[in-house]
Amino acid sequence: MARHASGKNNFRLAGWVIALLVALALAVALIWYLAQRDGGSDSNAAAEPECVAGELTLPIATSDTQVGQQLIDAYRDTHPVVRDYCVKPQLVDSVSAAAVYVAPNTTVSHTELDNAGRTAAVADPQAVFSEPAGVASKDGVKLEDLKIASVRFPVEEESAASALVARKVAGDDNAAVKALTDQRISTLADFNAGGGDAVATVEDNVPSGLQFTPVGSDVVYAAIPLNQTEKVNEDQSRAGQDFARHSAEQFDGSANDQPVISDLVWAAALPGGGEGLTGDAGKRNAQAQSSAHTTAPVAQVQPENTLFLLDTSDAMAPYIESAKDAIADAALALGADGKEVGLWNYSSPLNPGVVVGYRQNLTVSPDAESVAVAVRRFLTGGVPQTREAVEAAAGAYGGAATTTRIVLVTTGTADAGDDKAFADAVRKAAGDTVHLTVVRVGEGEPDAAVSGLAQKAVDAKQADAIPAAVREAAGL
C-alpha cells in the first residue's frame, strides 16, 4: 500500500530531546568556565609553587650588602624550588653560616673563606654582578688631573671600588697600599668631614650633589657556592648552587671588566687593612710601607717543597750575585728542614733552536746541595718571559700528590698579554697543589697579574734586600 504525505516534518525533535541538548550545552559551558578558572589557578601556582618539602632558608653572605640584596631580590622573584623545597634566600653576616658568598673572585676572598673554615663547591665561580668604579667629586674632576693624595677611600662601604681606584690612580701597588692605609674613611658619609677632593665609589652609589668620574674598570662580583658544614646542610648547599647558577645566567656583563689587582691592594682595602686575614698585627700594610720590602698580608707562608724560578734576563744583571747567594742559602735551609727543592731559570731564548723562555734545570728533589751549586753558574741575557715560565712551572707541578711552592724571583715581565687569560691558565694548571710567592727585584714595573696570583709578594728594591726577601718568600 502506498504511503501518503501528512504535511508534517517527520524529523521534528521531541521536546525532551531539546531539553537534553540544552542541558548538555550548559554543562559544556560550565566545564569550559571551570577550566579557564583552574587554568588561572595553575598560573598562580607556577608563580608560587606548592612546597612539597616545605620551606628552606638559603643563607647568603656578601662583601657588599647592596649587591647581595639585589641578587637575592632577583632570585626570590623567580619563586625558586630546589629538591621540593621553596627556597627563601636571606642575607647573613657570617661567612661561616652561609651557603653562598658573593664577593670579587680574588685570592683575598678565598682566604676569608679559608679563615672561616669554608670551601668553595666549584672550582671556577661565575661572575654575577658588575658596576663601574670611579670617584665622586663636587666638580666632576677629570681622571688625568686626579692625584692619589686627594682621594678618600671608604673601606667599610666601598672596599672593592677603593681597591680598583687606588691601584688605577696610584699607578703601583706600594703607593696604592699607602693611600688605602693613610686616606681611608669608613663610609661615603664621612667624605666631607675627612677632607680630600674626591672619594672612591661605584656609579650607582654616588652621594647627592657629587659628580661621578669612572676610572675605566668595573668591580665584578662572583657568587661562590659553598660546601655543606654542620651549620649549612646539603639542601642549603644545593640551593646555593642554584642561586649561583641563576645569578650567572642573568649577568649581562663581562668578568674581564675587572682588572687583575695584587692581593696586597685588595687586602689593604679591607676594613681591617688585611690584618684579619693573617691574625698578625705586625704585618699590617701601614707598617710594611716603612720597611725595605713590602709584604702582602694575605697568607702566612710555611716551608714547603720548593721550586726556585729565577729571572736571568739582562734586567737581573745588577742583582744576580745577590739572588744566586740568596737562593743557594734558602735551598740549603729548606733541605735541612726536610723539604725538597728544585731550580729553573728563565729569559728569552738566546741559542739557536731554543723556542721556550725557561730552562728546567733541576727537578724538585731532596738534593739541595745540587741546587746551591747549580744556581751559581747562571749568567744573564735576554728579556724576562715571566708569564710563560710561571705557567709552565705551575703545569709541571700542578696535580701532584704533594704541595709545591714556586718562589719566583723576578725583575718584571716582557711577555704580558691578556691578564685574565694568563691568570685563569695558571690557576687551572696549578690546581690546589701549587702555591706561588714572588720576590720583585729592582725598580721595574711589577706585573700585577703575577702578583695577583701570589700568596705573598715581597719587594727587594736593592740587591742587599734580596736574601731576606727570598727567605721570607720561602717561609723561612
C-alpha positions as CSV (number, residue, x, y, z in Angstrom):
1,M,0.0,0.0,0.0
2,A,1.3,3.4,-0.9
3,R,2.1,5.9,1.9
4,H,0.8,9.5,1.6
5,A,2.5,12.6,3.0
6,S,0.8,14.1,6.1
7,G,2.2,17.6,5.5
8,K,4.2,17.5,8.8
9,N,8.0,17.3,9.3
10,N,8.8,13.8,10.4
11,F,12.3,15.0,11.7
12,R,10.9,17.4,14.3
13,L,12.7,16.8,17.6
14,A,10.7,15.8,20.6
15,G,10.6,18.2,23.5
16,W,12.5,16.0,25.8
17,V,15.4,15.8,23.3
18,I,15.6,19.6,23.1
19,A,15.7,19.8,26.8
20,L,18.6,17.3,26.9
21,L,20.6,19.2,24.4
22,V,20.2,22.4,26.3
23,A,21.3,20.7,29.4
24,L,24.4,19.4,27.6
25,A,25.2,22.8,26.3
26,L,25.0,24.3,29.7
27,A,27.3,21.5,31.1
28,V,29.9,22.1,28.4
29,A,29.8,25.9,29.1
30,L,30.2,25.2,32.8
31,I,33.2,22.9,32.2
32,W,34.8,25.4,29.9
33,Y,34.4,28.2,32.6
34,L,35.9,26.0,35.3
35,A,38.8,25.0,33.1
36,Q,39.5,28.6,32.4
37,R,39.3,29.4,36.1
38,D,41.5,26.5,37.0
39,G,43.9,27.5,34.3
40,G,44.3,30.8,36.1
41,S,44.9,28.9,39.3
42,D,47.6,26.9,37.6
43,S,49.3,30.1,36.5
44,N,49.3,31.4,40.1
45,A,50.7,28.0,41.2
46,A,53.5,28.4,38.8
47,A,54.3,31.8,40.3
48,E,54.1,30.4,43.8
49,P,54.6,26.7,43.6
50,E,53.5,24.2,46.2
51,C,56.2,23.4,48.7
52,V,56.0,19.7,48.9
53,A,59.0,19.5,51.3
54,G,58.3,22.9,53.0
55,E,60.4,26.0,53.0
56,L,64.2,26.1,53.0
57,T,66.2,29.2,54.2
58,L,69.2,30.0,52.0
59,P,71.8,32.0,53.9
60,I,73.9,34.2,51.7
61,A,76.9,36.3,52.8
62,T,78.3,39.2,50.8
63,S,81.1,41.7,50.8
64,D,78.7,44.3,49.7
65,T,75.2,44.4,51.2
66,Q,73.6,46.4,48.3
67,V,74.9,44.0,45.7
68,G,73.9,40.9,47.7
69,Q,70.4,42.2,48.3
70,Q,69.8,43.0,44.6
71,L,70.8,39.4,43.7
72,I,68.6,38.0,46.4
73,D,65.6,40.0,45.3
74,A,66.0,38.9,41.7
75,Y,66.3,35.2,42.7
76,R,63.4,35.4,45.2
77,D,61.2,36.8,42.4
78,T,61.6,33.5,40.5
79,H,60.0,31.6,43.4
80,P,62.8,29.0,43.3
81,V,62.2,25.4,44.2
82,V,65.1,23.0,44.9
83,R,64.6,19.4,45.9
84,D,60.8,20.2,46.5
85,Y,61.7,23.0,48.9
86,C,60.5,26.5,48.3
87,V,63.8,28.4,48.8
88,K,63.8,31.6,50.9
89,P,67.1,33.5,50.4
90,Q,68.3,35.9,53.0
91,L,71.4,37.8,53.9
92,V,73.6,36.7,56.8
93,D,76.5,38.5,58.4
94,S,78.8,35.5,58.8
95,V,80.6,33.6,56.0
96,S,80.7,30.6,58.4
97,A,76.9,30.4,58.4
98,A,76.4,31.0,54.6
99,A,75.7,28.6,51.7
100,V,76.9,31.2,49.2
101,Y,79.5,34.0,49.4
102,V,79.0,37.0,47.0
103,A,82.3,38.8,46.6
104,P,85.0,39.7,44.0
105,N,86.7,36.4,43.0
106,T,90.1,37.2,44.4
107,T,92.7,35.3,46.5
108,V,91.7,37.6,49.4
109,S,88.1,36.5,49.2
110,H,89.1,32.8,49.2
111,T,91.5,33.5,52.1
112,E,88.5,34.9,54.0
113,L,86.7,31.6,53.3
114,D,89.7,29.6,54.5
115,N,89.8,31.6,57.7
116,A,86.1,30.9,58.2
117,G,86.7,27.1,57.6
118,R,84.7,27.1,54.4
119,T,85.4,25.7,51.0
120,A,84.0,26.5,47.6
121,A,81.8,23.9,45.9
122,V,83.0,24.9,42.5
123,A,86.5,25.4,41.1
124,D,85.6,28.4,38.9
125,P,82.9,30.7,40.4
126,Q,80.9,32.6,37.8
127,A,80.5,36.4,37.6
128,V,77.1,37.5,38.7
129,F,77.2,41.3,39.0
130,S,79.3,44.3,38.0
131,E,79.3,48.0,38.4
132,P,81.7,50.8,37.2
133,A,84.2,52.0,39.7
134,G,85.4,55.6,39.9
135,V,85.4,58.7,42.1
136,A,82.8,61.2,43.1
137,S,83.6,64.9,43.4
138,K,81.9,68.2,43.5
139,D,83.2,69.5,40.2
140,G,83.5,66.2,38.3
141,V,87.3,66.0,38.3
142,K,89.0,64.7,35.2
143,L,90.8,61.4,35.6
144,E,94.0,62.7,34.2
145,D,94.0,65.5,36.7
146,L,93.3,63.3,39.7
147,K,96.1,62.9,42.3
148,I,96.2,60.0,44.6
149,A,96.7,62.2,47.7
150,S,93.4,63.9,47.1
151,V,91.2,60.7,47.1
152,R,89.5,59.2,50.1
153,F,88.7,55.5,50.4
154,P,85.5,54.4,52.2
155,V,86.7,50.9,53.1
156,E,83.6,49.9,55.1
157,E,81.1,50.8,52.4
158,E,83.1,50.5,49.1
159,S,86.1,48.3,49.7
160,A,86.3,46.8,46.2
161,A,85.9,50.2,44.5
162,S,88.5,51.6,46.8
163,A,91.0,48.9,45.7
164,L,90.4,49.5,42.0
165,V,90.5,53.3,42.2
166,A,93.7,53.3,44.4
167,R,95.6,51.0,42.0
168,K,94.4,52.9,38.9
169,V,95.2,56.3,40.2
170,A,98.4,55.5,42.2
171,G,100.0,53.5,39.4
172,D,101.8,50.9,41.5
173,D,101.0,48.6,44.4
174,N,103.0,50.2,47.1
175,A,101.6,53.7,46.5
176,A,98.1,52.2,46.4
177,V,98.5,50.4,49.7
178,K,99.9,53.6,51.3
179,A,96.9,55.6,50.1
180,L,94.4,53.0,51.2
181,T,96.1,52.9,54.6
182,D,96.6,56.7,55.2
183,Q,93.5,58.0,53.4
184,R,90.8,55.6,54.5
185,I,87.4,56.6,55.8
186,S,84.6,54.3,57.0
187,T,81.7,55.4,54.7
188,L,80.9,57.8,52.0
189,A,79.1,59.9,54.5
190,D,82.5,60.6,56.2
191,F,83.9,62.2,53.0
192,N,83.0,65.8,53.8
193,A,84.5,65.5,57.3
194,G,87.6,63.7,56.1
195,G,88.9,66.2,53.5
196,G,90.0,65.4,50.0
197,D,88.8,66.4,46.6
198,A,87.2,63.0,45.6
199,V,86.0,59.8,47.1
200,A,86.1,56.3,45.6
201,T,82.8,54.7,44.9
202,V,80.7,53.0,42.2
203,E,78.4,54.6,39.7
204,D,75.2,53.5,41.5
205,N,76.2,54.8,44.9
206,V,77.2,58.5,44.3
207,P,76.4,60.8,47.1
208,S,73.9,63.6,46.4
209,G,75.5,66.7,45.0
210,L,78.6,64.9,43.6
211,Q,79.5,64.0,40.1
212,F,80.9,60.6,39.1
213,T,84.1,60.1,37.1
214,P,84.8,56.5,36.0
215,V,88.3,55.1,36.1
216,G,87.7,52.7,33.2
217,S,87.1,49.4,35.0
218,D,84.3,47.6,36.9
219,V,84.0,45.9,40.2
220,V,82.9,42.3,39.3
221,Y,81.3,40.1,41.9
222,A,81.1,36.3,41.8
223,A,78.6,34.0,43.6
224,I,80.8,31.4,45.3
225,P,78.6,28.4,46.4
226,L,80.0,26.7,49.5
227,N,80.1,23.1,50.6
228,Q,77.9,21.9,53.5
229,T,79.0,22.1,57.1
230,E,77.5,21.5,60.5
231,K,75.7,24.9,60.1
232,V,74.8,24.5,56.4
233,N,73.1,21.3,55.3
234,E,73.2,19.6,52.0
235,D,69.9,21.0,50.8
236,Q,71.1,24.6,51.5
237,S,74.3,23.9,49.7
238,R,72.4,22.7,46.7
239,A,70.2,25.7,46.8
240,G,73.3,27.9,47.0
241,Q,74.5,26.3,43.7
242,D,71.1,27.0,42.2
243,F,71.3,30.7,43.3
244,A,74.8,31.0,41.8
245,R,73.6,29.4,38.5
246,H,70.6,31.7,38.2
247,S,72.5,34.8,39.0
248,A,75.3,33.9,36.5
249,E,72.6,33.3,33.8
250,Q,71.2,36.8,34.4
251,F,74.5,38.5,34.4
252,D,75.0,40.6,31.2
253,G,78.4,42.0,31.8
254,S,81.9,40.6,31.5
255,A,84.3,39.3,34.2
256,N,87.1,40.8,32.1
257,D,85.9,44.3,33.1
258,Q,87.7,43.9,36.4
259,P,91.5,44.3,36.1
260,V,93.9,42.0,37.8
261,I,95.0,43.6,41.1
262,S,97.6,42.5,43.5
263,D,96.4,40.8,46.7
264,L,98.4,43.4,48.5
265,V,96.0,46.1,47.3
266,W,92.8,44.0,47.8
267,A,93.8,43.3,51.4
268,A,94.7,46.9,52.1
269,A,91.2,48.0,51.0
270,L,89.5,45.8,53.6
271,P,88.2,47.4,56.8
272,G,90.9,45.8,58.8
273,G,93.6,46.5,56.3
274,G,94.1,42.8,55.8
275,E,95.2,42.2,59.4
276,G,92.3,39.8,60.0
277,L,93.4,37.6,57.1
278,T,96.7,36.7,58.9
279,G,95.9,37.3,62.5
280,D,99.3,39.0,62.7
281,A,99.2,42.7,63.5
282,G,102.9,43.0,62.7
283,K,102.1,42.5,59.0
284,R,99.7,45.4,58.6
285,N,100.2,47.4,55.4
286,A,100.9,50.6,57.2
287,Q,103.9,49.1,58.9
288,A,105.1,47.3,55.7
289,Q,105.4,50.7,53.9
290,S,108.3,51.8,56.1
291,S,110.3,48.6,55.7
292,A,112.9,47.7,53.0
293,H,110.4,45.3,51.4
294,T,106.6,45.1,51.5
295,T,104.7,42.0,52.4
296,A,101.2,41.4,51.3
297,P,99.3,40.4,54.5
298,V,97.1,37.8,52.9
299,A,98.5,34.5,54.0
300,Q,101.2,33.1,56.3
301,V,103.9,31.1,54.5
302,Q,105.4,28.0,55.9
303,P,108.3,26.0,54.4
304,E,107.2,23.5,51.7
305,N,108.8,21.6,48.9
306,T,110.0,24.4,46.7
307,L,110.9,25.2,43.1
308,F,113.0,28.4,42.8
309,L,112.2,30.1,39.5
310,L,114.9,32.7,38.8
311,D,114.8,35.5,36.3
312,T,118.2,35.6,34.4
313,S,117.4,38.3,31.9
314,D,119.6,41.3,31.4
315,A,117.5,43.3,33.9
316,M,118.7,41.0,36.6
317,A,122.4,41.7,36.0
318,P,122.8,44.3,38.8
319,Y,121.2,41.8,41.3
320,I,122.2,38.4,40.0
321,E,125.0,37.7,42.5
322,S,122.8,38.5,45.5
323,A,120.0,36.5,44.0
324,K,122.3,33.4,43.5
325,D,123.5,33.6,47.1
326,A,120.0,34.0,48.4
327,I,118.6,31.0,46.5
328,A,121.6,28.8,47.4
329,D,121.3,29.7,51.1
330,A,117.5,29.2,51.1
331,A,117.7,25.9,49.3
332,L,120.2,24.5,51.9
333,A,117.9,25.8,54.7
334,L,114.9,24.1,53.2
335,G,116.8,20.9,52.7
336,A,117.9,21.0,56.4
337,D,114.3,21.3,57.3
338,G,113.4,18.1,55.4
339,K,112.0,19.8,52.3
340,E,112.7,19.1,48.7
341,V,114.0,21.8,46.4
342,G,114.4,22.4,42.6
343,L,115.6,25.1,40.3
344,W,114.5,26.6,37.0
345,N,115.7,29.8,35.3
346,Y,114.1,31.8,32.6
347,S,114.7,34.6,30.0
348,S,114.0,34.9,26.3
349,P,115.7,32.2,24.1
350,L,119.4,33.0,23.3
351,N,120.6,29.9,21.5
352,P,119.5,28.6,18.0
353,G,116.8,26.0,18.2
354,V,115.5,27.1,21.6
355,V,111.9,28.1,21.5
356,V,110.8,28.4,25.1
357,G,111.9,31.1,27.6
358,Y,112.6,28.8,30.6
359,R,115.1,26.0,31.5
360,Q,114.1,23.1,33.7
361,N,117.5,22.8,35.4
362,L,116.8,20.6,38.5
363,T,113.6,18.8,39.4
364,V,112.3,19.2,42.9
365,S,114.2,16.6,45.0
366,P,115.9,16.0,48.3
367,D,119.2,17.1,46.7
368,A,119.5,20.7,48.0
369,E,123.3,20.7,47.5
370,S,122.9,20.4,43.8
371,V,120.6,23.4,43.7
372,A,123.0,25.5,45.7
373,V,125.8,24.6,43.3
374,A,123.8,25.0,40.0
375,V,122.4,28.4,40.8
376,R,125.8,30.0,41.0
377,R,126.5,29.0,37.3
378,F,123.9,31.3,35.8
379,L,124.7,34.2,33.5
380,T,122.2,36.9,32.4
381,G,120.8,37.8,29.0
382,G,117.6,38.4,27.1
383,V,114.3,39.6,28.4
384,P,112.1,38.1,31.2
385,Q,109.4,35.9,29.7
386,T,107.9,35.6,33.2
387,R,104.4,34.6,32.3
388,E,105.5,31.7,30.1
389,A,107.8,30.4,32.8
390,V,105.2,30.7,35.6
391,E,102.5,28.9,33.6
392,A,105.0,26.2,32.7
393,A,106.2,25.7,36.3
394,A,102.6,25.6,37.5
395,G,101.8,23.0,34.9
396,A,104.8,20.9,35.8
397,Y,103.9,20.6,39.5
398,G,100.1,21.1,39.5
399,G,98.1,18.0,40.3
400,A,101.0,16.3,42.2
401,A,100.3,14.3,45.3
402,T,102.3,16.8,47.5
403,T,102.2,20.6,47.6
404,T,104.9,22.6,45.9
405,R,105.8,26.2,46.4
406,I,107.1,28.2,43.4
407,V,109.4,31.0,44.6
408,L,109.6,33.4,41.7
409,V,112.5,35.9,41.7
410,T,111.7,38.4,39.0
411,T,112.5,41.9,37.7
412,G,109.3,42.2,35.7
413,T,107.5,40.8,32.7
414,A,108.3,41.2,29.0
415,D,105.6,38.8,27.7
416,A,102.5,40.4,29.2
417,G,99.1,40.0,27.4
418,D,95.6,39.1,28.4
419,D,95.8,39.3,32.2
420,K,92.7,37.2,32.9
421,A,93.6,34.5,30.3
422,F,97.0,34.2,31.9
423,A,95.6,34.1,35.5
424,D,93.0,31.5,34.5
425,A,95.6,29.4,32.8
426,V,97.9,29.4,35.8
427,R,95.1,28.6,38.3
428,K,93.9,25.8,36.1
429,A,97.5,24.3,35.8
430,A,98.3,24.8,39.4
431,G,95.2,23.3,40.9
432,D,95.3,23.0,44.7
433,T,98.9,21.7,44.9
434,V,101.0,24.7,43.7
435,H,101.5,27.9,45.7
436,L,103.2,30.9,44.3
437,T,105.2,33.6,46.2
438,V,107.0,36.4,44.4
439,V,110.2,38.4,45.1
440,R,110.0,41.5,43.0
441,V,113.6,42.8,42.4
442,G,114.7,46.2,41.3
443,E,112.8,49.3,40.2
444,G,110.9,47.8,37.3
445,E,107.1,47.8,37.0
446,P,105.6,44.9,38.8
447,D,103.4,42.5,36.9
448,A,100.0,42.9,38.6
449,A,98.7,39.7,37.1
450,V,101.6,37.7,38.5
451,S,101.3,39.4,41.9
452,G,97.6,38.7,42.0
453,L,98.3,35.0,41.8
454,A,100.7,35.1,44.7
455,Q,100.2,34.1,48.3
456,K,102.8,36.7,49.1
457,A,104.7,39.3,47.2
458,V,107.9,40.8,48.6
459,D,109.7,43.8,47.2
460,A,113.5,44.0,47.2
461,K,114.5,47.3,45.6
462,Q,118.2,46.9,46.4
463,A,120.5,44.0,46.0
464,D,121.2,43.7,49.7
465,A,117.4,43.2,50.4
466,I,117.2,40.1,48.2
467,P,118.4,37.5,50.7
468,A,115.8,38.4,53.4
469,A,113.1,38.7,50.7
470,V,113.9,35.2,49.3
471,R,113.9,33.7,52.8
472,E,110.5,35.3,53.6
473,A,109.0,34.1,50.3
474,A,110.2,30.6,51.1
475,G,108.7,30.6,54.5
476,L,112.0,30.6,56.3
